[in-house]
Every structure is written in structure tokens, then in C-alpha cells.
Amino acid sequence: MNKLINYFKESYNTSKIAFYCELFEFSLVGGASAILTFTVLDPATKLFIPMFFIGSILGMISTFYRKAAFATLLTGWFVAMNFIALIKLFG
């Protein structure tokens, strides 16, 4: 249990900005994923797509601060795709 606690402490101490972005990203993307799972036959797109979009932006910020190059590219791709989905959904 101490290793897990130390892991989170190190993550926090390495970059507080990235840590809090990841915390909120986890909440948003996890929640969006749950909504998609439970509404798959009639997807609640107006709920989960904005959550995925904001979560992806937070993910891109946190991966940038952590200097995780390919993760930044991946989350950037998610931001772009979710932005297109938002335009199609609300535009």
C-alpha cells in the first residue's frame, strides 16, 4: 500500500498542474465512458461527447507537462476528433 501512496505522492510532486489535470481528466473520461456503456443502445451523445472533449484537453495539458511526447500526440488526436463530434452534434 505504501508503494501506491508514494506513487501518487511522486506524481503530485513532479507536476501539480499535471496531477490535477489528470484527476479531473480521469473523472470526466471515466464518467463519459460509463455513460456511453450504459446508454449504448440509445447513446447520450450530448452528455458524453463534451465530457470526452474536456477530458481530452486536460489529458493533452497533463501529457505536455509530463513531457510524454506520444501521449500528447494521442490526446491531441482525441481533442481533434471530439471537437469534430461537437461541431456535428451541436453545430
Secondary structure, DSSP 8 states (H G I E B T S, - for coil): -HHHHHHHHHHHHH-HHHHHHHHHHHHHHHHHHHHHHHTTTS--HHHHHHHHHHHHHHHHHHHHHTT-HHHHHHHHHHHHHHHHHHHHHH-
